[in-house]
Amino acid sequence: MPEHTLKRFDEELERLSATISEMGGLTESQLAQSLRALRDRDTEIAEKVIVDDPRVDALDEAVQEQTVRLLALRQPMAVDLRVILSSIKIAAALERIADYAKNTAKRSIVLSQTAAPTSAVAGIDRLGRLVRTALKDVLDAFAQGDVAKARDVWERDEEIDQVYTGLFRELLTYMMEDPRTITGCTHLMFMAKNIERAGDHVTNIAELVSFRATGHGFEEDRPKGSAAMYATTGAAVGPTP
């Protein structure tokens, strides 16, 4: 391949990574704002999260267009092919995380008009902060090509699941002890599930960072905080080439 063609190919790969980084930053902001909307009972912030969701979708479409063009015109191999294939999956994971943030924001609007246990809301916020921190760190790992940092994020999934399991049980207890909390706690349950699933997608991104650099994900089964809760999440396995 001529030198000028190689240079152009490298520039296109850099542009693809830049698009994913932009998408990741926006997704992180969406998640943070959805948690703030819940914490502050701020419907205006929640509405903004909902309105901004198409921006994430547009970036996802941009990634798909760029990857299709690279595959069709450049016929990449080895590392370059892994970078392109993983880019599609990372963008899809980010799009799903943003969807979960949007769904959380929608429920926070409803919840602002309903009584909900303060400690349970605080529990949702704690769970969300764990996932948000993991998302930030995995995006840093992606930008730096840092497999060790990605693995650290992957291993933190167990803590996220443990917090989710405890929160799920706490919400059930509230509903059994006081039927007046059933509506609010039901919304909180769905929000907790959305955030836990977002955490699963963060873990998948961590595996894809490893796949980009090494050709494989992490060999062990992904750590989970509870075998019973794992059965209900339907979490995806590691990436395939």
Secondary structure, DSSP 8 states (H G I E B T S, - for coil): --HHHHHHHHHHHHHHHHHHHHHHHHHHHHHHHHHHHHHHT-HHHHHHHHHHHHHHHHHHHHHHHHHHHHHHHH---HHHHHHHHHHHHHHHHHHHHHHHHHHHHHHHHHHTTS---HHHHHHHHHHHHHHHHHHHHHHHHHHHT-HHHHHHHHHTHHHHHHHHHHHHHHHHHHHHH-GGGHHHHHHHHHHHHHHHHHHHHHHHHHHHHHHHHHSS--SS----S-HHHHHHH--------
